[in-house]
Amino acid sequence: MEALYLLIPLSLAIVVLAAWIFLRMSDSGQFDDMDAPAHSILLDDDRPPPMDITPKGGAVPKDPAPPDNAGR
């Protein structure tokens, strides 16, 4: 019976704390739009992919050197 004197106020304090946390999160807009971020990953981009980009200075990269046949 003495345990109830401790457990009932403790459980009420936990309920009040949980309600306060929920209301604070609700007021800050945490639960406003739960579906849009999940669906936005599936949508296509409106922009086309970027074309080939040349390095700074306008230099065009060289083709790799052909393999050396002297090592045969």
N, C-alpha and C positions, 0 to 999 in steps of 0.2 A: 504494500500500500504506500510506503514511503517513496518508492520509486516513481509513482505517478506524480508526486509533487515536483519531481525534477523533469520527467518526460513530457508532461502536458505543456508546461511553459516553453520547453525546448522545441517541441514540435510546432507550437504556435509561432515561435520566433523564426523557425525555418520556413514556414508557410508565408509569413509576412515578408521575409527576405526574398523568397522566390517570386512573390507577386510584385515586389518593388523592382526586381531585376527585369521581369517581363514587361512591366509598364514603362520602364526607362528605355528598354530596347525598342518597344513599340513606338514610343514618342520620337525616337531618333530616326525612324524610317527603316529600321532593320528588316522588317517584314513586308515592305511595300510591294516589291515586285520580285517574286521568287522564281518566276519562269523565264523571264527575258534573258538573263545571263546564260541559262542552260541552252536556250534555243539559238542564241547569237553565234555560237560556235559552229552551227550547222549552216548558217547563211553564207552565200557567196559574197566575195568582195566586189565592190562596184568598180574598183580600179583594175586595169589590165596589169599583167605582170611587167616588171621593168625590162627594158631592152638591154642589149649588151652595153656595158659601161666601160669606156676607155679609162686607163689610169691617168692621174694628174700629169699635166705636161703634154698630153696628146700623143705620147709614145704608144706605138702598137707593139704588143708582145711578139717576140720572135718565135718561130717554130723551133722545136727542140732539135739539136744537132743529130744527124744520122749516126747510127752505131758505127764504131770503129771496127773495120774488118781486119786490122793488122793482128789481132789477137788469136786468129785461127791457127 
